[in-house]
Amino acid sequence: CKNAYAQIEVIPLNDTISIEMVFVKGGTFTMGNDDGKKDARPAHKVSLDDFYIGKFEFTQEQWVAVSGYNPSEIPCMKCPVNDFSWEQLMAFITELNEVSKKKFRLPTEAEWEYAAQGGKETKGYLYSGSNDIEEVAWLKSNGNDQQHEVGLLKPNELGLYDMNGNAWELCQDWYDKKFYQRSRKDNPINTEKAKHRVSRGASWMSGENYCLRWYRNIDHWHHKRGNGGFRLVMEP
């Protein structure tokens, strides 16, 4: 089915709960920023294949619909799921793929940044969907010290919600501050095991500087945190 933004595929998890995945047309874009932190330099051209990405951060009710339990310490069924470990997440995605017969995975850093800036529909905003951060993100300044239900603020150019704020979104990549100096041009991903993982997009505890679309966060290797979540990619 289609909406004003993009092609959306809806994958039912049970009678009432489904996952909405937005089609992202591949292309070439400039990743990183020469004026950003050192780990976001140099700005470099990256080419990506087509993919689908979650319209929303993955919610507690979606997790429960697949696994039957909720790892989140503060229940809020339409809020991002959190407080899970990397191992729990990998087991969950495996189970989801078996149940749905689809190929879900975490986004690469490059896929995340491309989707955050609106893919081919980008208008060049500083943040994902606006130059006014509070239009698109729950942060320290407006989040009332808590996470929020997904999809309440303005979406970005692709119709994706909460790409900034609410919950940090985990990527596939291991974190290497010098990765951009050697990353390949086509579908890059850092698979070299390191001390930290990469997450993107900031959370309800963050300041707006963490929301710049090229900002790379050093995440705990296990990711188990009350302000850490994820958004899935689905291979076409």
MARGU-451564 format. One record per atom (N, C-alpha, C, CB): residue number from 1; residue in one letter; x, y, z. Coordinates in steps of 0.05 Angstrom, whole numbers, plus 5000, padded with zeros to 4 digits. Glycine has a CB too. Layout:
N
   n res   c1   c2   c3
 NUM   a    X    Y    Z
...
//
This chain:
236
   n res   c1   c2   c3
   1   c 5017 4976 5000
   1   c 5000 5000 5000
   1   c 5018 5025 5000
   1   c 4981 5000 5025
   2   k 5007 5047 4992
   2   k 5023 5071 4989
   2   k 5011 5094 5006
   2   k 5025 5080 4959
   3   n 5028 5112 5014
   3   n 5018 5136 5026
   3   n 5031 5160 5012
   3   n 5024 5137 5057
   4   a 5027 5183 5023
   4   a 5038 5207 5010
   4   a 5068 5207 5009
   4   a 5028 5233 5024
   5   y 5080 5192 5027
   5   y 5110 5193 5029
   5   y 5122 5171 5011
   5   y 5119 5189 5057
   6   a 5114 5146 5015
   6   a 5130 5125 5003
   6   a 5114 5099 5003
   6   a 5156 5121 5019
   7   q 5127 5079 4991
   7   q 5116 5053 4991
   7   q 5120 5040 5018
   7   q 5128 5035 4968
   8   i 5098 5029 5029
   8   i 5100 5018 5056
   8   i 5091 4989 5055
   8   i 5082 5033 5076
   9   e 5106 4971 5068
   9   e 5098 4944 5070
   9   e 5090 4939 5099
   9   e 5121 4924 5061
  10   v 5067 4926 5103
  10   v 5057 4921 5130
  10   v 5059 4891 5136
  10   v 5027 4930 5134
  11   i 5074 4884 5157
  11   i 5078 4856 5164
  11   i 5063 4850 5190
  11   i 5109 4849 5167
  12   p 5041 4835 5189
  12   p 5026 4829 5214
  12   p 5042 4811 5233
  12   p 5000 4817 5207
  13   l 5041 4817 5259
  13   l 5053 4800 5279
  13   l 5031 4783 5294
  13   l 5068 4817 5300
  14   n 5008 4795 5296
  14   n 4984 4780 5306
  14   n 4959 4795 5296
  14   n 4984 4779 5338
  15   d 4936 4790 5307
  15   d 4911 4801 5297
  15   d 4910 4831 5298
  15   d 4888 4789 5311
  16   t 4925 4843 5317
  16   t 4922 4872 5322
  16   t 4948 4887 5318
  16   t 4912 4877 5349
  17   i 4971 4874 5318
  17   i 4997 4888 5318
  17   i 5013 4880 5293
  17   i 5013 4881 5344
  18   s 5024 4901 5280
  18   s 5040 4896 5256
  18   s 5064 4914 5256
  18   s 5023 4901 5230
  19   i 5082 4910 5237
  19   i 5105 4927 5232
  19   i 5102 4941 5206
  19   i 5132 4910 5233
  20   e 5105 4967 5206
  20   e 5104 4983 5180
  20   e 5133 4989 5171
  20   e 5088 5009 5184
  21   m 5139 4979 5148
  21   m 5166 4983 5137
  21   m 5164 5002 5112
  21   m 5179 4956 5129
  22   v 5180 5022 5111
  22   v 5180 5042 5090
  22   v 5203 5036 5070
  22   v 5184 5071 5102
  23   f 5195 5035 5044
  23   f 5215 5030 5023
  23   f 5233 5054 5020
  23   f 5201 5022 4997
  24   v 5260 5049 5020
  24   v 5279 5070 5015
  24   v 5294 5063 4990
  24   v 5299 5073 5040
  25   k 5291 5080 4970
  25   k 5305 5076 4944
  25   k 5335 5082 4949
  25   k 5294 5095 4922
  26   g 5352 5063 4940
  26   g 5380 5067 4944
  26   g 5391 5091 4928
  26   g 5395 5042 4935
  27   g 5415 5098 4933
  27   g 5427 5121 4919
  27   g 5454 5127 4931
  27   g 5409 5145 4920
  28   t 5466 5149 4922
  28   t 5492 5159 4932
  28   t 5488 5184 4948
  28   t 5511 5163 4908
  29   f 5501 5186 4971
  29   f 5498 5210 4987
  29   f 5525 5216 5001
  29   f 5475 5207 5008
  30   t 5526 5239 5013
  30   t 5550 5247 5028
  30   t 5546 5240 5057
  30   t 5557 5277 5024
  31   m 5562 5221 5067
  31   m 5561 5212 5095
  31   m 5582 5227 5111
  31   m 5564 5181 5097
  32   g 5575 5233 5136
  32   g 5594 5247 5153
  32   g 5594 5277 5148
  32   g 5622 5237 5148
  33   n 5612 5292 5161
  33   n 5612 5321 5159
  33   n 5640 5331 5167
  33   n 5590 5334 5176
  34   d 5652 5347 5150
  34   d 5679 5356 5155
  34   d 5681 5376 5178
  34   d 5691 5368 5131
  35   d 5658 5387 5186
  35   d 5657 5406 5209
  35   d 5647 5392 5234
  35   d 5638 5429 5203
  36   g 5641 5366 5232
  36   g 5631 5351 5255
  36   g 5654 5341 5272
  36   g 5615 5327 5246
  37   k 5647 5324 5292
  37   k 5667 5312 5308
  37   k 5687 5297 5291
  37   k 5655 5293 5329
  38   k 5711 5292 5302
  38   k 5732 5279 5286
  38   k 5723 5252 5275
  38   k 5757 5275 5303
  39   d 5706 5237 5290
  39   d 5698 5211 5280
  39   d 5678 5212 5257
  39   d 5686 5195 5303
  40   a 5667 5236 5252
  40   a 5649 5240 5229
  40   a 5663 5250 5204
  40   a 5626 5259 5237
  41   r 5689 5251 5205
  41   r 5705 5261 5183
  41   r 5721 5238 5170
  41   r 5725 5284 5192
  42   p 5728 5240 5145
  42   p 5719 5260 5126
  42   p 5691 5255 5116
  42   p 5739 5262 5103
  43   a 5678 5277 5107
  43   a 5653 5273 5091
  43   a 5661 5257 5066
  43   a 5640 5301 5083
  44   h 5645 5237 5059
  44   h 5653 5219 5038
  44   h 5628 5208 5024
  44   h 5670 5196 5048
  45   k 5631 5201 4999
  45   k 5608 5191 4983
  45   k 5604 5162 4989
  45   k 5614 5195 4953
  46   v 5578 5155 4993
  46   v 5571 5127 4998
  46   v 5547 5120 4980
  46   v 5563 5123 5028
  47   s 5548 5096 4969
  47   s 5526 5086 4952
  47   s 5512 5063 4966
  47   s 5536 5078 4924
  48   l 5486 5063 4967
  48   l 5470 5042 4980
  48   l 5450 5029 4962
  48   l 5456 5054 5005
  49   d 5445 5004 4966
  49   d 5424 4990 4952
  49   d 5397 4997 4965
  49   d 5428 4959 4953
  50   d 5375 4989 4951
  50   d 5348 4993 4963
  50   d 5345 4978 4989
  50   d 5326 4985 4942
  51   f 5329 4988 5007
  51   f 5322 4973 5031
  51   f 5296 4984 5042
  51   f 5345 4976 5053
  52   y 5284 4970 5061
  52   y 5261 4979 5076
  52   y 5271 4986 5104
  52   y 5238 4958 5077
  53   i 5259 5006 5117
  53   i 5266 5013 5145
  53   i 5240 5018 5160
  53   i 5285 5038 5146
  54   g 5241 5012 5186
  54   g 5217 5016 5203
  54   g 5208 5045 5203
  54   g 5223 5007 5231
  55   k 5182 5048 5199
  55   k 5169 5074 5201
  55   k 5173 5086 5229
  55   k 5140 5073 5193
  56   f 5173 5068 5249
  56   f 5176 5076 5277
  56   f 5198 5061 5290
  56   f 5149 5071 5292
  57   e 5207 5071 5313
  57   e 5224 5055 5331
  57   e 5209 5030 5339
  57   e 5234 5071 5355
  58   f 5222 5008 5343
  58   f 5209 4983 5350
  58   f 5197 4985 5378
  58   f 5228 4959 5348
  59   t 5171 4978 5381
  59   t 5157 4983 5406
  59   t 5156 4958 5424
  59   t 5129 4993 5400
  60   q 5149 4964 5449
  60   q 5146 4942 5469
  60   q 5124 4923 5460
  60   q 5140 4954 5496
  61   e 5102 4933 5450
  61   e 5080 4915 5442
  61   e 5088 4897 5418
  61   e 5055 4930 5435
  62   q 5105 4908 5400
  62   q 5114 4891 5378
  62   q 5133 4869 5388
  62   q 5129 4909 5357
  63   w 5150 4876 5407
  63   w 5169 4856 5418
  63   w 5153 4834 5432
  63   w 5188 4870 5439
  64   v 5133 4842 5448
  64   v 5117 4823 5463
  64   v 5101 4805 5444
  64   v 5098 4837 5482
  65   a 5091 4816 5422
  65   a 5076 4800 5403
  65   a 5092 4777 5391
  65   a 5066 4819 5380
  66   v 5118 4781 5389
  66   v 5136 4760 5378
  66   v 5146 4742 5400
  66   v 5159 4773 5363
  67   s 5156 4754 5422
  67   s 5171 4738 5441
  67   s 5155 4729 5466
  67   s 5195 4754 5450
  68   g 5133 4744 5471
  68   g 5117 4737 5495
  68   g 5126 4749 5521
  68   g 5116 4708 5498
  69   y 5148 4765 5520
  69   y 5157 4778 5545
  69   y 5166 4806 5538
  69   y 5180 4763 5559
  70   n 5168 4824 5558
  70   n 5176 4851 5554
  70   n 5201 4857 5571
  70   n 5153 4871 5562
  71   p 5224 4862 5558
  71   p 5249 4868 5573
  71   p 5249 4895 5586
  71   p 5272 4865 5555
  72   s 5231 4913 5578
  72   s 5232 4941 5587
  72   s 5225 4944 5616
  72   s 5214 4959 5570
  73   e 5241 4959 5631
  73   e 5236 4962 5659
  73   e 5212 4981 5665
  73   e 5260 4973 5674
  74   i 5206 4999 5647
  74   i 5183 5017 5649
  74   i 5163 5010 5627
  74   i 5192 5047 5648
  75   p 5141 4997 5634
  75   p 5122 4988 5614
  75   p 5108 5012 5601
  75   p 5102 4969 5625
  76   c 5108 5013 5575
  76   c 5093 5032 5559
  76   c 5092 5020 5531
  76   c 5108 5062 5558
  77   m 5070 5006 5525
  77   m 5070 4988 5503
  77   m 5074 5000 5476
  77   m 5044 4974 5503
  78   k 5067 5026 5472
  78   k 5072 5039 5447
  78   k 5097 5056 5447
  78   k 5048 5057 5440
  79   c 5113 5053 5468
  79   c 5139 5067 5470
  79   c 5161 5048 5459
  79   c 5146 5075 5499
  80   p 5185 5058 5453
  80   p 5206 5041 5444
  80   p 5213 5020 5465
  80   p 5232 5057 5438
  81   v 5218 4995 5456
  81   v 5228 4974 5474
  81   v 5257 4980 5481
  81   v 5225 4946 5461
  82   n 5264 4975 5506
  82   n 5292 4980 5515
  82   n 5299 4961 5537
  82   n 5295 5009 5525
  83   d 5323 4965 5549
  83   d 5333 4948 5570
  83   d 5339 4919 5561
  83   d 5314 4947 5593
  84   f 5343 4915 5535
  84   f 5351 4888 5525
  84   f 5381 4888 5520
  84   f 5335 4881 5499
  85   s 5393 4865 5520
  85   s 5421 4862 5514
  85   s 5424 4856 5484
  85   s 5434 4839 5531
  86   w 5449 4858 5474
  86   w 5455 4851 5447
  86   w 5446 4822 5441
  86   w 5485 4855 5441
  87   e 5452 4804 5459
  87   e 5445 4776 5455
  87   e 5415 4772 5453
  87   e 5457 4758 5477
  88   q 5401 4785 5471
  88   q 5371 4784 5470
  88   q 5361 4794 5443
  88   q 5359 4800 5493
  89   l 5372 4816 5434
  89   l 5363 4828 5409
  89   l 5369 4810 5385
  89   l 5377 4855 5404
  90   m 5393 4797 5384
  90   m 5399 4779 5362
  90   m 5380 4755 5362
  90   m 5428 4770 5364
  91   a 5375 4745 5386
  91   a 5356 4722 5388
  91   a 5328 4730 5379
  91   a 5355 4711 5417
  92   f 5320 4755 5387
  92   f 5294 4765 5379
  92   f 5292 4768 5349
  92   f 5289 4792 5392
  93   i 5312 4779 5336
  93   i 5310 4783 5307
  93   i 5309 4756 5292
  93   i 5335 4799 5297
  94   t 5324 4736 5302
  94   t 5323 4709 5291
  94   t 5295 4698 5293
  94   t 5342 4691 5306
  95   e 5282 4702 5316
  95   e 5255 4692 5320
  95   e 5235 4707 5302
  95   e 5246 4695 5350
  96   l 5239 4733 5300
  96   l 5221 4749 5283
  96   l 5223 4740 5254
  96   l 5229 4779 5285
  97   n 5248 4735 5244
  97   n 5251 4726 5217
  97   n 5238 4699 5212
  97   n 5281 4724 5210
  98   e 5239 4681 5232
  98   e 5226 4655 5229
  98   e 5195 4658 5228
  98   e 5234 4637 5253
  99   v 5185 4675 5245
  99   v 5156 4679 5247
  99   v 5145 4694 5222
  99   v 5149 4696 5272
 100   s 5160 4714 5213
 100   s 5150 4731 5191
 100   s 5158 4721 5163
 100   s 5160 4759 5194
 101   k 5178 4703 5162
 101   k 5189 4694 5136
 101   k 5201 4717 5120
 101   k 5167 4680 5119
 102   k 5210 4738 5135
 102   k 5224 4761 5122
 102   k 5253 4761 5131
 102   k 5210 4788 5129
 103   k 5269 4780 5119
 103   k 5297 4783 5128
 103   k 5300 4810 5142
 103   k 5316 4780 5104
 104   f 5295 4810 5168
 104   f 5300 4834 5184
 104   f 5328 4834 5195
 104   f 5279 4836 5207
 105   r 5338 4858 5199
 105   r 5365 4861 5212
 105   r 5367 4890 5222
 105   r 5388 4854 5193
 106   l 5388 4896 5236
 106   l 5393 4924 5244
 106   l 5403 4939 5219
 106   l 5414 4925 5267
 107   p 5398 4965 5218
 107   p 5410 4981 5196
 107   p 5440 4984 5199
 107   p 5397 5009 5195
 108   t 5454 4986 5177
 108   t 5482 4995 5179
 108   t 5482 5025 5186
 108   t 5497 4990 5152
 109   e 5504 5035 5195
 109   e 5507 5063 5201
 109   e 5500 5080 5176
 109   e 5535 5070 5211
 110   a 5509 5071 5153
 110   a 5505 5086 5129
 110   a 5475 5086 5121
 110   a 5521 5074 5105
 111   e 5462 5063 5124
 111   e 5433 5062 5118
 111   e 5418 5081 5137
 111   e 5422 5033 5121
 112   w 5426 5080 5162
 112   w 5412 5097 5182
 112   w 5415 5126 5174
 112   w 5423 5092 5210
 113   e 5439 5135 5168
 113   e 5444 5163 5163
 113   e 5430 5172 5137
 113   e 5474 5169 5160
 114   y 5430 5155 5117
 114   y 5416 5161 5092
 114   y 5386 5164 5097
 114   y 5422 5138 5071
 115   a 5374 5145 5112
 115   a 5346 5147 5118
 115   a 5339 5171 5135
 115   a 5336 5121 5132
 116   a 5357 5177 5154
 116   a 5352 5200 5172
 116   a 5351 5226 5157
 116   a 5373 5201 5193
 117   q 5368 5229 5136
 117   q 5368 5254 5121
 117   q 5347 5254 5099
 117   q 5395 5259 5110
 118   g 5331 5233 5097
 118   g 5309 5233 5078
 118   g 5315 5219 5051
 118   g 5301 5260 5072
 119   g 5337 5204 5050
 119   g 5343 5190 5025
 119   g 5343 5208 5001
 119   g 5323 5167 5021
 120   k 5331 5199 4979
 120   k 5330 5216 4955
 120   k 5311 5239 4957
 120   k 5321 5198 4931
 121   e 5294 5239 4978
 121   e 5275 5261 4982
 121   e 5286 5283 5000
 121   e 5249 5250 4995
 122   t 5311 5281 5007
 122   t 5322 5300 5027
 122   t 5319 5329 5020
 122   t 5352 5294 5031
 123   k 5313 5345 5041
 123   k 5312 5374 5037
 123   k 5336 5387 5051
 123   k 5286 5385 5049
 124   g 5355 5370 5061
 124   g 5379 5380 5072
 124   g 5377 5392 5100
 124   g 5390 5401 5055
 125   y 5357 5383 5115
 125   y 5354 5393 5143
 125   y 5378 5384 5160
 125   y 5328 5383 5155
 126   l 5383 5400 5181
 126   l 5403 5393 5201
 126   l 5396 5368 5216
 126   l 5408 5416 5221
 127   y 5370 5366 5223
 127   y 5361 5343 5238
 127   y 5343 5326 5219
 127   y 5344 5352 5263
 128   s 5332 5305 5229
 128   s 5317 5287 5212
 128   s 5288 5297 5209
 128   s 5317 5258 5223
 129   g 5284 5314 5188
 129   g 5257 5323 5182
 129   g 5252 5352 5188
 129   g 5238 5307 5196
 130   s 5272 5367 5200
 130   s 5267 5395 5207
 130   s 5293 5408 5215
 130   s 5247 5397 5230
 131   n 5294 5434 5213
 131   n 5316 5450 5226
 131   n 5308 5458 5254
 131   n 5322 5475 5209
 132   d 5283 5453 5262
 132   d 5274 5459 5289
 132   d 5272 5432 5303
 132   d 5246 5474 5289
 133   i 5291 5426 5321
 133   i 5293 5399 5332
 133   i 5268 5391 5348
 133   i 5317 5398 5350
 134   e 5255 5410 5361
 134   e 5232 5401 5378
 134   e 5207 5394 5361
 134   e 5225 5424 5398
 135   e 5208 5400 5335
 135   e 5186 5390 5318
 135   e 5187 5360 5313
 135   e 5187 5405 5291
 136   v 5211 5349 5316
 136   v 5216 5321 5307
 136   v 5227 5303 5329
 136   v 5234 5321 5284
 137   a 5234 5314 5352
 137   a 5249 5297 5372
 137   a 5241 5303 5401
 137   a 5279 5301 5369
 138   w 5239 5281 5416
 138   w 5236 5283 5446
 138   w 5264 5283 5457
 138   w 5219 5260 5458
 139   l 5272 5305 5470
 139   l 5299 5308 5481
 139   l 5297 5317 5510
 139   l 5314 5329 5465
 140   k 5320 5323 5521
 140   k 5322 5332 5549
 140   k 5305 5358 5552
 140   k 5351 5338 5557
 141   s 5305 5375 5531
 141   s 5292 5401 5533
 141   s 5261 5399 5533
 141   s 5301 5418 5511
 142   n 5250 5378 5520
 142   n 5221 5377 5518
 142   n 5209 5350 5525
 142   n 5213 5384 5490
 143   g 5226 5331 5534
 143   g 5217 5304 5537
 143   g 5206 5297 5565
 143   g 5239 5285 5531
 144   n 5207 5317 5584
 144   n 5196 5312 5610
 144   n 5209 5288 5624
 144   n 5166 5308 5609
 145   d 5235 5284 5619
 145   d 5250 5262 5632
 145   d 5238 5234 5628
 145   d 5252 5268 5661
 146   q 5226 5229 5605
 146   q 5215 5203 5600
 146   q 5213 5198 5570
 146   q 5188 5199 5613
 147   q 5212 5173 5562
 147   q 5207 5166 5534
 147   q 5178 5170 5528
 147   q 5217 5137 5527
 148   h 5172 5171 5502
 148   h 5144 5176 5493
 148   h 5135 5155 5474
 148   h 5142 5204 5481
 149   e 5109 5153 5470
 149   e 5099 5136 5450
 149   e 5110 5144 5423
 149   e 5067 5136 5449
 150   v 5114 5125 5405
 150   v 5126 5131 5379
 150   v 5106 5146 5361
 150   v 5136 5105 5365
 151   g 5116 5162 5343
 151   g 5100 5174 5322
 151   g 5083 5198 5329
 151   g 5082 5153 5312
 152   l 5090 5211 5351
 152   l 5074 5234 5360
 152   l 5083 5261 5347
 152   l 5074 5237 5390
 153   l 5108 5262 5338
 153   l 5118 5286 5327
 153   l 5119 5285 5297
 153   l 5147 5292 5338
 154   k 5131 5305 5284
 154   k 5131 5307 5255
 154   k 5151 5286 5243
 154   k 5139 5336 5246
 155   p 5142 5273 5221
 155   p 5161 5254 5208
 155   p 5181 5268 5190
 155   p 5145 5233 5192
 156   n 5201 5253 5180
 156   n 5219 5265 5161
 156   n 5209 5262 5133
 156   n 5247 5253 5164
 157   e 5226 5268 5113
 157   e 5218 5268 5085
 157   e 5208 5241 5075
 157   e 5241 5278 5068
 158   l 5217 5219 5087
 158   l 5209 5193 5079
 158   l 5185 5183 5095
 158   l 5232 5173 5082
 159   g 5175 5199 5114
 159   g 5153 5190 5131
 159   g 5162 5173 5155
 159   g 5134 5174 5115
 160   l 5188 5177 5163
 160   l 5199 5162 5186
 160   l 5197 5180 5211
 160   l 5228 5154 5181
 161   y 5188 5168 5233
 161   y 5184 5183 5258
 161   y 5206 5177 5278
 161   y 5156 5175 5270
 162   d 5212 5198 5294
 162   d 5230 5195 5317
 162   d 5258 5185 5309
 162   d 5218 5175 5337
 163   m 5267 5193 5286
 163   m 5295 5186 5278
 163   m 5314 5201 5297
 163   m 5301 5193 5249
 164   n 5305 5223 5308
 164   n 5320 5237 5329
 164   n 5305 5235 5355
 164   n 5325 5267 5322
 165   g 5320 5232 5377
 165   g 5307 5232 5404
 165   g 5292 5206 5410
 165   g 5288 5255 5406
 166   n 5279 5206 5432
 166   n 5264 5184 5443
 166   n 5282 5161 5452
 166   n 5243 5174 5422
 167   a 5293 5146 5433
 167   a 5312 5124 5441
 167   a 5336 5124 5422
 167   a 5298 5097 5441
 168   w 5360 5119 5433
 168   w 5383 5114 5415
 168   w 5377 5089 5398
 168   w 5408 5110 5432
 169   e 5384 5090 5373
 169   e 5379 5068 5355
 169   e 5404 5053 5347
 169   e 5364 5078 5330
 170   l 5405 5028 5354
 170   l 5428 5012 5350
 170   l 5433 5005 5320
 170   l 5426 4986 5366
 171   c 5458 5006 5312
 171   c 5465 4998 5284
 171   c 5481 4972 5285
 171   c 5481 5021 5271
 172   q 5484 4961 5261
 172   q 5500 4936 5259
 172   q 5530 4940 5264
 172   q 5497 4924 5231
 173   d 5539 4964 5259
 173   d 5568 4969 5259
 173   d 5581 4969 5286
 173   d 5574 4995 5245
 174   w 5605 4959 5287
 174   w 5622 4964 5310
 174   w 5633 4992 5307
 174   w 5646 4943 5312
 175   y 5639 5005 5330
 175   y 5649 5033 5329
 175   y 5679 5034 5326
 175   y 5641 5048 5355
 176   d 5688 5049 5306
 176   d 5716 5055 5302
 176   d 5717 5085 5294
 176   d 5729 5037 5280
 177   k 5731 5101 5310
 177   k 5731 5130 5305
 177   k 5744 5137 5279
 177   k 5745 5144 5328
 178   k 5760 5119 5268
 178   k 5774 5125 5243
 178   k 5762 5109 5219
 178   k 5803 5118 5245
 179   f 5738 5097 5223
 179   f 5727 5080 5202
 179   f 5723 5095 5176
 179   f 5701 5068 5211
 180   y 5714 5120 5177
 180   y 5708 5135 5153
 180   y 5733 5140 5136
 180   y 5695 5162 5160
 181   q 5756 5137 5147
 181   q 5780 5141 5132
 181   q 5786 5118 5113
 181   q 5804 5146 5150
 182   r 5773 5095 5119
 182   r 5779 5071 5103
 182   r 5755 5056 5093
 182   r 5796 5052 5119
 183   s 5731 5067 5099
 183   s 5706 5051 5093
 183   s 5703 5050 5062
 183   s 5681 5064 5106
 184   r 5691 5028 5053
 184   r 5687 5025 5024
 184   r 5663 5043 5016
 184   r 5681 4996 5017
 185   k 5661 5048 4990
 185   k 5641 5066 4980
 185   k 5614 5052 4978
 185   k 5649 5076 4952
 186   d 5613 5027 4971
 186   d 5587 5013 4967
 186   d 5579 4997 4992
 186   d 5589 4994 4943
 187   n 5555 5004 5002
 187   n 5543 4990 5025
 187   n 5564 4985 5048
 187   n 5532 4963 5016
 188   p 5576 5006 5058
 188   p 5597 5002 5079
 188   p 5585 4992 5105
 188   p 5612 5027 5083
 189   i 5601 4976 5119
 189   i 5594 4967 5146
 189   i 5620 4960 5160
 189   i 5574 4944 5146
 190   n 5623 4967 5185
 190   n 5647 4960 5200
 190   n 5641 4934 5216
 190   n 5656 4983 5219
 191   t 5653 4912 5207
 191   t 5648 4886 5220
 191   t 5671 4878 5238
 191   t 5644 4865 5198
 192   e 5691 4896 5241
 192   e 5714 4889 5258
 192   e 5707 4893 5287
 192   e 5739 4906 5250
 193   k 5708 4872 5303
 193   k 5700 4873 5331
 193   k 5716 4894 5346
 193   k 5703 4845 5344
 194   a 5703 4909 5363
 194   a 5716 4931 5377
 194   a 5704 4932 5405
 194   a 5712 4958 5362
 195   k 5712 4953 5420
 195   k 5702 4956 5447
 195   k 5673 4965 5448
 195   k 5719 4976 5462
 196   h 5665 4981 5428
 196   h 5639 4993 5429
 196   h 5623 4987 5403
 196   h 5641 5023 5433
 197   r 5597 4992 5405
 197   r 5580 4991 5381
 197   r 5572 5019 5374
 197   r 5555 4973 5387
 198   v 5558 5022 5352
 198   v 5548 5048 5343
 198   v 5518 5049 5348
 198   v 5555 5053 5313
 199   s 5509 5072 5360
 199   s 5480 5077 5359
 199   s 5477 5106 5349
 199   s 5467 5073 5387
 200   r 5453 5112 5339
 200   r 5448 5137 5326
 200   r 5422 5150 5335
 200   r 5448 5133 5296
 201   g 5421 5177 5332
 201   g 5396 5191 5334
 201   g 5388 5204 5360
 201   g 5375 5172 5327
 202   a 5403 5198 5382
 202   a 5398 5211 5408
 202   a 5373 5199 5422
 202   a 5395 5241 5405
 203   s 5369 5208 5447
 203   s 5347 5198 5463
 203   s 5333 5221 5478
 203   s 5356 5176 5482
 204   w 5313 5213 5494
 204   w 5299 5233 5511
 204   w 5317 5245 5532
 204   w 5275 5219 5524
 205   m 5341 5234 5536
 205   m 5360 5245 5555
 205   m 5381 5263 5543
 205   m 5374 5223 5571
 206   s 5379 5267 5516
 206   s 5401 5280 5501
 206   s 5396 5310 5496
 206   s 5405 5266 5475
 207   g 5418 5324 5491
 207   g 5417 5351 5481
 207   g 5415 5351 5451
 207   g 5441 5368 5490
 208   e 5408 5374 5439
 208   e 5403 5374 5410
 208   e 5428 5369 5393
 208   e 5391 5400 5402
 209   n 5452 5374 5404
 209   n 5477 5370 5388
 209   n 5480 5340 5381
 209   n 5501 5380 5404
 210   y 5468 5322 5396
 210   y 5470 5294 5390
 210   y 5452 5286 5367
 210   y 5463 5277 5415
 211   c 5435 5304 5358
 211   c 5415 5298 5337
 211   c 5424 5305 5309
 211   c 5390 5312 5343
 212   l 5447 5318 5306
 212   l 5457 5324 5279
 212   l 5459 5297 5265
 212   l 5484 5338 5280
 213   r 5450 5296 5240
 213   r 5446 5270 5227
 213   r 5472 5254 5224
 213   r 5433 5274 5200
 214   w 5495 5267 5225
 214   w 5521 5253 5222
 214   w 5533 5245 5250
 214   w 5540 5271 5207
 215   y 5519 5252 5272
 215   y 5530 5247 5298
 215   y 5532 5217 5304
 215   y 5514 5261 5320
 216   r 5555 5207 5311
 216   r 5560 5179 5317
 216   r 5563 5175 5347
 216   r 5585 5168 5302
 217   n 5547 5157 5358
 217   n 5549 5153 5387
 217   n 5564 5127 5394
 217   n 5520 5151 5399
 218   i 5581 5128 5414
 218   i 5594 5105 5424
 218   i 5575 5091 5444
 218   i 5622 5112 5438
 219   d 5567 5067 5438
 219   d 5548 5053 5454
 219   d 5561 5030 5469
 219   d 5525 5042 5437
 220   h 5550 5023 5492
 220   h 5560 4999 5507
 220   h 5559 4975 5488
 220   h 5543 4994 5532
 221   w 5578 4958 5490
 221   w 5578 4934 5473
 221   w 5553 4918 5476
 221   w 5603 4917 5478
 222   h 5541 4918 5500
 222   h 5517 4902 5505
 222   h 5491 4918 5500
 222   h 5517 4891 5534
 223   h 5493 4945 5499
 223   h 5471 4963 5493
 223   h 5448 4963 5513
 223   h 5460 4955 5466
 224   k 5451 4949 5536
 224   k 5428 4946 5555
 224   k 5425 4972 5570
 224   k 5433 4922 5574
 225   r 5405 4988 5562
 225   r 5402 5015 5574
 225   r 5373 5023 5571
 225   r 5421 5035 5561
 226   g 5364 5041 5590
 226   g 5337 5049 5591
 226   g 5330 5070 5569
 226   g 5331 5061 5617
 227   n 5350 5081 5555
 227   n 5344 5100 5534
 227   n 5355 5090 5507
 227   n 5356 5127 5540
 228   g 5359 5063 5505
 228   g 5369 5052 5480
 228   g 5348 5034 5468
 228   g 5394 5036 5485
 229   g 5343 5038 5442
 229   g 5324 5021 5427
 229   g 5335 5013 5400
 229   g 5297 5036 5424
 230   f 5318 5009 5381
 230   f 5327 5002 5354
 230   f 5304 5006 5335
 230   f 5337 4972 5353
 231   r 5311 5006 5309
 231   r 5293 5008 5287
 231   r 5303 4987 5267
 231   r 5291 5037 5274
 232   l 5286 4972 5256
 232   l 5295 4950 5238
 232   l 5296 4958 5209
 232   l 5277 4926 5241
 233   v 5314 4944 5195
 233   v 5315 4945 5165
 233   v 5305 4918 5156
 233   v 5344 4951 5155
 234   m 5292 4918 5133
 234   m 5283 4893 5120
 234   m 5294 4893 5092
 234   m 5252 4890 5120
 235   e 5306 4871 5084
 235   e 5317 4869 5057
 235   e 5294 4864 5037
 235   e 5338 4846 5056
 236   p 5295 4877 5014
 236   p 5273 4875 4995
 236   p 5270 4846 4985
 236   p 5278 4893 4971
//
